[in-house]
Amino acid sequence: MKIIVAKTAGFCMGVRRAVELALDAPAQQKKPIFTYGPLIHNPQVLKMFAERGVTILEEIPCRANGTVLVRAHGVPPETKQSLKEAGFTVIDATCPKVVKVQSIIKRHARQNFSVIIVGDQDHPEVISLLGFAGEKGTVVGSLEALRALPAFEQAIVVAQTTQNQVLYQQVRAWVAEHHDHYKVFDTICDSTERRQTEVRRLAREVDAVVVVGGKNSGNTRRLADIVREAGKPAFHIETEAELDWEALRSVQTLGITAGASTPTWIIKQVMRALEQMPIHRRGGLRSALARLMRLALLTNLYVALGAGCLCYAAMHLQRLPASWPAVGVAMLYVLSMHILNHLTSRAEDRYNDPDRERFYSQHRTVLTGMALAAGALGLVAAFQSGPLPFWTLLVMSLLGLSYNLRLVPAKVWPHCRFRRIRDIPGSKTILIALAWGVVTAGLPALSVQGGGWAVGTLAIFWASATAFCRTAFFDLLDIQGDRIVGKETIPILLGAERGLILLKIVLGAILIVLVAAGWSGIFSPLAFLLTICPTCLWVIISLHERRGMLAGMQLEFMVESLFGLTGLLTFAWLLAAF
């Protein structure tokens, strides 16, 4: 099955802002923390908030304390005032696009304009807009309801920000023909317009579309309606547990889209579940290959193989004699550290990769033993290579094991934010990159005679920068899950757009170093051939930007395969040299 994911699937700007305000509130605001009504229309996100101590306030008490977040849909002005009078600190998480519509209505209502709101009568956003219109407000949900209204001396027409584009275009045309003195405002959110336009195009390209989002989310229901209007089956689900496997069995090309209140981690869960359809089918080469790929990725054996290939390439790049013990050290160290990293990062994996989180929970003992055995064997192999590689690897291993330990006691420094290495923002991405660089390019230079510091330093930079791009790209894909558990990765610190720019800058630097060092003779001519790898990653990132998200397990396998490609290119270069 070919899976196409809509680029616009998931959180819009307003929802993302509201969610981030709610995530930050427990650490920054006076407790208890409430949202007035559901912050957004997604039960999984609301459950996550409840686990973090952010609960829903249904009715305003006479007296209270704490903090209340106004939902993304907004509330009538009198409701906001009542919350303040009750004693709450009020944080307004209303979407800025909704605030703009509120302002239009408020300004014209004061000038005695009648206000016609095209939307769903009972939707929270429409209720909030009516609060600004007062007695001047009227809600219509269809063209027929609009035709039934009396003629107003002066009126404005606005739309609920998530309203159907086609309906509002019909409204605009009818108003222009029958009441051209009415003022009509374009208030459908541009994010909604892009989302609906894309799902129409997607419906033409695929056999069926899975629409992910809350059942009570108006904008999500509209996406499913658009797919059905295009004559294609639409499966509106909240989680992967609701997938209709029998109905999807015959689908060759499947589209996935999601409402504005659907988090990325749920879209990824649905995507991964669909990817694993071949795994659950018994027999057949495709099923066997899918199972093997999944096992190799989950156990990090494929990552370790990639580290070995990177080490093999680094040795020939530096014109060092091939050292298979050094390749073994790189593979064993990376295997050990990556398994331990996932064993201690299951909170993030719960959102970023629930399949991996379940796998590590079920096989924790075996994987722990596997990590410790790999680490010990790596140290033995490094010891045989010489004292300097052994002590370097030992220090690196101890630093890796201490990453999650509290190194600064609370009694010694009570106000210190950074008690563990992992508490330092961006530390994971940087340390993983440096570790990969040292173990794949630095240790081989220390293991043999004739390794130069200049070429070794450049090789470490090349390997570290390549590993940095891999880890930072995965961090970009996991930005929402990491944000929820309070993990400050580089993409979270910089923002997704700046994170992508940084990735491209680093990839550009890798290309420059390879070409310049190859041309000057610092690296072997293999450097020119290895420019293929960062170029391929650049292409993958560009595809991600255009399409939003590629499929989860397939994308992970594709990125990890770039390290294997370095080994294959090196082997091909050696064959050509002979």
Secondary structure as UniProt FT lines:
FT   STRAND          2..5
FT   TURN            7..8
FT   HELIX           13..28
FT   STRAND          33..36
FT   HELIX           43..51
FT   TURN            52..53
FT   STRAND          54..57
FT   STRAND          67..70
FT   TURN            72..73
FT   HELIX           77..86
FT   STRAND          89..92
FT   HELIX           96..110
FT   TURN            111..112
FT   STRAND          114..118
FT   TURN            121..122
FT   HELIX           124..133
FT   HELIX           134..136
FT   STRAND          137..140
FT   HELIX           143..147
FT   STRAND          155..159
FT   TURN            161..162
FT   HELIX           165..178
FT   TURN            180..181
FT   STRAND          183..184
FT   HELIX           190..205
FT   STRAND          208..212
FT   TURN            215..216
FT   HELIX           218..229
FT   TURN            230..231
FT   STRAND          234..237
FT   HELIX           240..242
FT   HELIX           245..248
FT   TURN            249..250
FT   STRAND          253..258
FT   TURN            260..261
FT   HELIX           264..275
FT   HELIX           277..280
FT   HELIX           285..298
FT   TURN            299..300
FT   HELIX           301..317
FT   TURN            318..319
FT   HELIX           324..343
FT   HELIX           346..352
FT   HELIX           354..362
FT   HELIX           364..385
FT   HELIX           387..401
FT   TURN            402..404
FT   TURN            410..412
FT   TURN            414..415
FT   HELIX           421..423
FT   TURN            425..426
FT   HELIX           427..437
FT   HELIX           438..442
FT   HELIX           443..447
FT   TURN            449..450
FT   HELIX           453..477
FT   HELIX           479..484
FT   TURN            485..486
FT   HELIX           490..494
FT   HELIX           496..520
FT   HELIX           526..530
FT   HELIX           532..547
FT   HELIX           552..577
//
